[in-house]
Amino acid sequence: MLRQRLLEKRKQQAKSDTNRGALLMRGRLYTWVAGINKARTEINRAPISHIAAFWSLTDEPELQPLLYKWADEGMHVSLPVVIGPDQPLRFSPWDPDEDMKTGAFGIMEPNTNDEAPAPQLILVPTLGFTRQGDRLGYGKGYYDRTLAALRDQGHHFTTIGLGWACGDLSAEEYTPQDHDFQLDAVLTDKGWAKPAPTTL
């Protein structure tokens, strides 16, 4: 019932508001990554170069223009691929010059079986969220399994949830499950609901 209410709330948003909100989110995200990379370069640390993103669905904040910009700047962008029920996602490299295919749940995926290098930054589609970084997704558990698997492999990464401000669960009776993976930051059309780290 909670997921359905949130889906309805985001569907009822005006297109002009979501267009403007997505533009602001892309700008804030681009600025944050650029700032982190500038700081890392100044202390002789390698910049973030591998980002796992997602191909936005109709009612999600539109990320695609930012993915093209990052690719133009030489960033390695990967996208999630569903490989089977109850399995972690595979992040496959995305090439903006190559055709994509329609995968599970009608989501566009890279048309390759290759696996991208483990990402340093993972952008996570977020339906609902708390100010502590708890995430409510679509109920299939793919991201929780994927992020837990990467963590258990000892891989270091940062997670940023991207969702609309109407998904704020502050006024809801919501308790995260034990298996839910807490996000490092949450970005909405109204700003950072959970601020992103200033250093990595």
C-alpha positions as CSV (number, residue, x, y, z in Angstrom):
1,M,0.0,0.0,0.0
2,L,2.8,2.4,0.8
3,R,4.6,1.8,-2.5
4,Q,1.3,2.2,-4.4
5,R,0.7,5.6,-2.7
6,L,4.2,6.8,-3.5
7,L,3.8,5.7,-7.1
8,E,0.6,7.6,-7.4
9,K,2.1,10.7,-5.8
10,R,5.0,10.9,-8.2
11,K,2.7,10.2,-11.2
12,Q,0.5,13.2,-10.2
13,Q,3.4,15.6,-10.4
14,A,3.3,18.2,-13.1
15,K,5.6,17.6,-16.1
16,S,7.0,21.1,-15.9
17,D,7.9,20.5,-12.2
18,T,9.6,17.1,-12.9
19,N,11.5,18.5,-15.9
20,R,12.8,21.4,-13.7
21,G,13.5,19.1,-10.8
22,A,15.4,16.6,-12.9
23,L,17.5,19.4,-14.3
24,L,18.4,20.6,-10.8
25,M,19.2,17.1,-9.7
26,R,21.6,16.5,-12.6
27,G,23.3,19.8,-11.9
28,R,23.8,19.1,-8.3
29,L,25.1,15.6,-9.0
30,Y,27.4,16.8,-11.7
31,T,28.8,19.5,-9.4
32,W,29.3,17.1,-6.5
33,V,31.2,14.6,-8.6
34,A,33.3,17.4,-10.1
35,G,34.1,18.8,-6.7
36,I,35.0,15.4,-5.3
37,N,37.3,14.7,-8.2
38,K,39.0,18.1,-7.9
39,A,39.7,17.5,-4.2
40,R,41.0,14.0,-4.9
41,T,43.3,15.3,-7.7
42,E,44.7,18.0,-5.4
43,I,45.9,15.3,-2.9
44,N,47.2,13.0,-5.6
45,R,44.3,10.5,-5.4
46,A,42.8,9.0,-8.5
47,P,39.4,10.7,-9.4
48,I,36.1,8.8,-9.6
49,S,36.1,7.2,-13.0
50,H,33.6,4.4,-12.8
51,I,29.9,5.2,-12.1
52,A,27.0,2.8,-12.1
53,A,23.9,4.7,-13.0
54,F,20.5,3.6,-14.2
55,W,18.3,4.3,-17.3
56,S,15.4,6.3,-15.9
57,L,11.9,5.1,-16.4
58,T,9.1,7.5,-17.3
59,D,8.2,8.7,-13.8
60,E,11.8,8.7,-12.5
61,P,14.1,11.7,-12.5
62,E,15.7,11.8,-16.0
63,L,19.4,11.0,-15.8
64,Q,20.1,10.3,-19.4
65,P,21.5,13.8,-20.4
66,L,24.0,13.6,-17.5
67,L,25.1,10.1,-18.6
68,Y,25.8,11.4,-22.1
69,K,27.8,14.3,-20.6
70,W,29.9,12.0,-18.4
71,A,30.6,9.7,-21.3
72,D,31.7,12.6,-23.4
73,E,34.1,13.6,-20.6
74,G,35.6,10.1,-20.5
75,M,33.8,8.7,-17.5
76,H,33.1,5.0,-17.5
77,V,29.4,4.6,-17.1
78,S,27.7,1.2,-16.4
79,L,24.0,0.3,-16.2
80,P,22.3,-2.5,-14.3
81,V,21.3,-5.7,-16.0
82,V,18.9,-8.3,-14.5
83,I,20.4,-11.7,-14.9
84,G,17.8,-13.7,-13.0
85,P,15.2,-13.7,-10.2
86,D,16.7,-13.2,-6.7
87,Q,20.1,-12.6,-8.2
88,P,22.3,-9.5,-7.8
89,L,22.4,-7.1,-10.7
90,R,25.3,-7.1,-13.2
91,F,26.6,-3.7,-14.1
92,S,27.5,-3.7,-17.8
93,P,29.4,-1.0,-19.6
94,W,27.3,1.5,-21.4
95,D,28.4,2.9,-24.8
96,P,26.3,5.8,-25.9
97,D,27.1,5.0,-29.6
98,E,25.8,1.4,-29.3
99,D,22.1,0.2,-29.5
100,M,20.5,-0.9,-26.3
101,K,18.1,-3.7,-25.6
102,T,14.9,-4.0,-23.6
103,G,15.5,-6.0,-20.5
104,A,13.4,-7.2,-17.5
105,F,10.5,-5.0,-16.5
106,G,10.9,-3.0,-19.7
107,I,14.1,-1.3,-18.6
108,M,16.7,-0.5,-21.3
109,E,20.0,-2.3,-20.8
110,P,23.4,-2.4,-22.6
111,N,23.3,-5.0,-25.4
112,T,26.4,-6.9,-24.0
113,N,27.2,-9.7,-21.6
114,D,30.3,-7.9,-20.5
115,E,30.7,-6.9,-16.8
116,A,32.0,-3.4,-16.0
117,P,34.7,-2.9,-13.4
118,A,33.4,-2.5,-9.9
119,P,31.9,1.0,-9.6
120,Q,33.2,3.6,-7.2
121,L,29.8,5.5,-7.2
122,I,26.4,3.8,-7.5
123,L,23.3,5.8,-8.3
124,V,20.2,4.1,-7.0
125,P,16.6,4.7,-8.1
126,T,14.6,5.5,-5.0
127,L,10.9,5.5,-4.6
128,G,10.8,6.3,-0.9
129,F,13.5,7.4,1.5
130,T,14.2,8.5,5.1
131,R,16.6,11.3,6.1
132,Q,18.9,8.7,7.5
133,G,19.3,7.1,4.1
134,D,16.9,4.2,4.3
135,R,15.5,3.4,0.9
136,L,12.2,2.0,-0.3
137,G,12.5,0.5,-3.7
138,Y,10.1,-1.3,-6.0
139,G,9.9,-4.5,-3.8
140,K,12.1,-6.9,-5.8
141,G,15.2,-6.5,-3.7
142,Y,17.6,-6.3,-6.6
143,Y,19.6,-3.3,-5.3
144,D,19.7,-4.6,-1.7
145,R,21.2,-7.9,-2.9
146,T,23.6,-6.1,-5.3
147,L,25.0,-3.6,-2.8
148,A,25.3,-6.2,-0.1
149,A,27.2,-8.5,-2.5
150,L,29.6,-5.8,-3.4
151,R,30.1,-4.9,0.3
152,D,30.7,-8.6,1.2
153,Q,33.3,-8.8,-1.6
154,G,35.2,-6.0,0.2
155,H,34.6,-3.4,-2.6
156,H,34.5,0.2,-1.4
157,F,31.8,2.4,-3.0
158,T,29.5,5.3,-2.4
159,T,25.7,5.1,-2.9
160,I,23.4,8.0,-3.8
161,G,19.7,7.5,-4.0
162,L,17.8,9.6,-6.5
163,G,14.1,10.2,-6.1
164,W,11.4,12.8,-5.9
165,A,10.9,14.8,-2.7
166,C,7.4,13.4,-2.5
167,G,8.9,10.1,-1.6
168,D,10.0,11.4,1.8
169,L,8.9,8.9,4.4
170,S,9.2,11.2,7.4
171,A,5.5,11.4,8.0
172,E,4.9,7.7,7.4
173,E,5.0,4.8,9.8
174,Y,8.0,3.1,8.1
175,T,10.5,0.7,9.5
176,P,13.3,-0.6,7.3
177,Q,13.9,-4.3,7.0
178,D,17.1,-5.9,8.3
179,H,18.2,-6.7,4.8
180,D,17.7,-3.1,3.5
181,F,20.9,-1.4,2.5
182,Q,21.3,2.1,3.8
183,L,22.3,4.8,1.3
184,D,25.2,7.2,1.9
185,A,23.2,10.1,0.5
186,V,19.8,10.9,-1.0
187,L,19.3,13.6,-3.7
188,T,15.8,14.9,-4.6
189,D,14.4,17.7,-6.7
190,K,14.4,19.8,-3.5
191,G,18.0,19.2,-2.7
192,W,20.0,16.7,-0.6
193,A,17.6,14.9,1.7
194,K,20.7,13.2,3.2
195,P,23.8,15.2,2.3
196,A,26.5,13.6,0.2
197,P,29.9,13.2,1.8
198,T,32.3,16.0,1.2
199,T,35.3,13.7,0.8
200,L,35.8,10.2,-0.5
